[in-house]
Amino acid sequence: MDRNFPIDIGANTSFSKTVSESDVYGFAGITGDFAPNHVNEEYMRESGYSARIAHGALMIGYMSAASSAILDQHARPTPDETPVSLGYDRVRFLNAVYFGDTITVNYEVTEIDEERRRSSATIEVTNQKGDIVAIATHVLKWVPNS
């Protein structure tokens, strides 16, 4: 444990959610991404997937929920800094997420860079069968308050 940084290597959390049709349609409406992969059942029935699938970017949204949870659950408050997301690196969507799948985002802090005031975390998203559906690395930066 390093008390000079607001979060420790090994801090972890998870976030679970059943992905519903309304989640996907709401996301499509917000983003304008109405690709047939997500909203056209007949089109997808003829595909190799056999049914509509959730947006990969929606999975990143669920990753963001886990990053907020890690801060709420494990970060030590600091009056001098505010943690913000710098982004997601090495994002890969390894398997489709279907309507009705329950996904679990596992988030674990794996690296601290005190000098740059950053933490990195490994993210793995699985479905209810235990299949990995997405992976990423997330970077948080602690920005000095004015």
N, C-alpha and C positions, 0 to 999 in steps of 0.2 A: 504494500500500500504506500502510495506516494502522496503525502499531505500537501505537496506544493502544486498539485493539479486537482481540479474539482471532481475528477472521476478516475476510477482505478481500472487497470487491465484486469480482465476477467469479469467485470460487471456484465450482467446479462439479463435479458428479459424476453418475453414472448408476447405475441398478439395473435389472437385467433378470430376468425370471422367466416361465416358461411356466405359465399358470394351469391347474391340473388340476382334475378333478372332486373329488379329495380336498381340495384347497384350499377349494373352495366349500362342500363339505359340512362340513368342519371349522369354517369360519367360521360357517356356519348353526347348527351345534351350539353353538358358543361364545356367539353372540349371541341365539339363539332366533329368528332371522329365516328361517323356512322358507317364505317366499313362493313361490308356484308358478313365478314367473319364474326362480327359481334351482334348484328341486329337482323340477319336474314336466315331464319331457320331452314327454309327450303334450299337455299343456296348451300348452306353448310352441311345439310343432310347428304348432298352429293359429293362432298369433299372427303378427304381422308380422316377428318375429325368427326364426321357424322353428326355434329351438333354445333351450336354457337359456342364461342369461347370468349372469356373475359379479355379485356385489353391488358397488354403487358404493363402499360403505364399505370393502370389501376393497381397492379401489384406494387409498383413503386410508391403509390399513395399509402398502401398498407405498411410498407417498409417505413415510411415517414411516421406513421402512428407508433411504430415500435421505437423509433428514435426519440419521439416525445416521451414515451413511457420510460426509456432508460434514464432520461434526465429527471423525470419526476421521482423515480424510484431510487436512483443511485448517485446522482450528482450532488456534491456539496455546494450549497449556495455561496456565491461570492458577490459582494457588493460592487466589485470593480470590473466585472466582465459579464457579457451576455453570450450564451452559446447559440450558434446558428449553424445551419447545414451548409456545407460547402458543396455537397453533391454526392452522387453515387457513381462509383467507378466499377469497371469490369462487370457491368450488369449483363446477365444472360438469362433468357427465358428457356428453360430446358424441357418443360412439358406444358401442355395446355391446361388451363384452368376452366372447367365447365361450370355452367350455372348449377348451383346446388353443392358444389365442392366446398368443403371447409378447409381453409388454408390456415397455416400457423407460420408466423414470421418469428424466427429465432435470431436474436440480435446479441452479439457479444463484442465488447471492447477488446481489441487485440493489440493495440499499439498507442503509445502516448508520445507526442513530440512537444516537450515542454517549451523549447525555444520558440517554436512556431505557434504554440498554444493550440494544438490540434490533437484530436483523438481519431483513431480509425477503428472501425468495427466490421466484423464479418457478419453477413446476413445470409440466412438460408431460409427459403420458403418451401414448406412441404404441404401436400394435400392430406386428406383423411386416410389415405392408404399408405402414407409415409414416403410417397414419391417426391423427390425434389423437383419443384416446378420453376424456381428462380433462385439466383444467387447474386450477390453484389458486395461491394465494399462501400461503407459509408464514412464520410469525413465530416466531423464536427469541428468548428473553430470557436474558440472563446475570444470574443471581440471586446476590447477595452471600452468601458463606458465613458462618456464625455464628462 
